[in-house]
Amino acid sequence: AKAREDGCDWIALCVWWFQDDVRSTSIEPDYTRYSATPESVVHAINQCREQGMKVMLKPMVDCRDGEWRGNIDPSDEWFSAYQEFVASWAQIAEEHEVELFCIGCELTKTVSWSSSWRNIIQNTRAAYRGALTYAANHGNERNVGWWNDLDYIGIDAYYPLTNKNDPTLDELNRAWEDR
């Protein structure tokens, strides 16, 4: 309710599944960590709707060993597991009329596998009628050769803007303009 009161129109619901390490080809929920049940995600979608907000569902993969998801080593087997992961959440997005679905987040080493990503996009579009995006890590957006297959370009823009501990709003705005 507070987000809506503050003028928020959209909510990104992030949901995580896990793989053991960057070379693993098994992706699954881990409820001992921060995976959410499908039921809890549906509840969150409904809560957002009750507040008059639109939803982006953003399934994400993390490694149990703490390695950053951007270092996941792609393979045909990994993409097969990833497709199943995405498909399960795309079905929920479709059933609950989610406005935007994010097919991936910061999977830096995988983006050069264009045909595999295009397959995921095609399969997702067959199951989900809403808009699609991908969340590229800042600096990696130029390496995504399949932006035209999506509805929106997404960039997790964690660009450093200043080295100051307490910059003014003016300084931050000037630094962002350079980006």
N, C-alpha and C positions, 0 to 999 in steps of 0.2 A: 504494500500500500504506500509506503514511504517513497519508493521509486516513482510511482505514478504521480504522487503529490508533487514531486520535484520536477515533473514534466517528462518523465521517461515514457516513450512510446513503444520501444522495442526491448526485449530481453533476450540475451544469448544464454541458452541452457546448455552448459557443457557437461558431457557425460564421458567417463573414462572406462576403457577396458585396458588390459595389460598384456604384455608379452614379457618373457623372462629377461631378455637382453636384446641387443641390436641385431643379432643373427637369428633369433627365434622366429619360427613361422607359425606359432600358435598364439592366437589373440582371443582373450576370454575375460569375462568380468572377474573381479577380485573384490569380494565384499568384505575382506579383512582390511582392505585399503579404502579407496574412495570411489568405487564403482557404485552407481545408483541402480536400483531395480527399475525395470520398465514401468512398474506401477507407480513408483515415486516420481518418475519423469512425467508420466501422464497427469498425475496430480499437480505437478508444478506447471505444466502447460495450462491446465484448467484454471489454476489460480491466476496465472498471467492474464488469461482471457477475461476472467471475472473483473480484473482491474482495467480492462480495455487496452491491453498491450498486445502487440504482435510478438511472434516468437521465431527466433532462429535456433534450430537444434544443431548442436555442434559436437558430434561424437569425436573423441580424441583417444589416442593410444599413448601410453607411457610404458617405460621399461621398469620392471621390478628392481633391477640392480641400480637404478638411479641415473643411468645414462640418458642423455637428452634424446627425445624422439626424432630430432633432426638428423641424428646419426644412424637411424635404422637402415640396415643394409637391405635393399630391395632384391627380390628374386621372384620367379614365377610363383613359387609356393607361398611367399609372403603375400603377394597380391591376391592370391586365391583366398587366403585367410582374411585379408583386409576386406575383400569384396563381401564376404559373409557378414563381417562386422558391420559394414556400411548398410548392407541390405536389411539387417534386423532393425536398425534405427530409422531407415528410410520408410519402412513399413509403418512404424509408429508415427512418423511425421505425416504420412499420407492419411492414415486412419484418423488423425486428430487435426487435420488441416493446418499444419504448421506452415507459416508463410515462406520461410527460407530454411534451406538445409545446407549445411557445410560438409562437403565430402571429405575434407582432410584438413589437418592443421600442422604446419611447420615440419612437414616430412621432407626436409631439404634434400637428402640424398636420393629420394625416390622420384623427384619431379622430372628427371630426364627420361624416365620410362613412359614416354608420351602415349604409346599405344595402350599400355596397361591402364593409365589414367583415363584415356578415352573410353575404354571398355567399362570402367567403373561408372563414368558419367552416363554412358548409354544405358547400362543396366539400372542405374538409379532413376533415370528419366522414365524407364518402363514401369517402375513401381511407384514413383512419386511425381505428382503433377505440379508441384510448386517450383519456386526459383532455386537455383543452385549457385553455390559459391565454393571457393577454396581459400583457406587462410594461410598465405605464404608468410614465412618469417621475413622480417625486414632485411633487405639486401638480397633476398633470393627471388624476389618477384620477377626479375628479368629472365630467370632461368625456366620459368613456367611457359612452355610452348603451346599450351592448350587452353589458354584463357578464353579464346573465342568459342569454346565449347560450353562455357558457363554463362550464367546470367549476370554475375557480378564478380569483380576482382576484389579479393580480400587480402589485406596486408596487415599483419600484426606489427604495427609500426612502433617498435620499441627503440627508435632512433635516439641516441644521446643528443640532447639539445644544448646542454651547457655543463661545464664542470663546477659551477657554483653550487653551494649548498642551499642557498636561498635566493634564487633568481626572481626578478620581478616578472609580472605578467607580460610586460612590454618585451623584455629580453627573451622570454619563451616564445612569444609570437614572432619576433624577428628570426629566431633560430628555426622555427618551424617553416617559415616562408622559404628558407634556403633548401629545405627538404623538398 
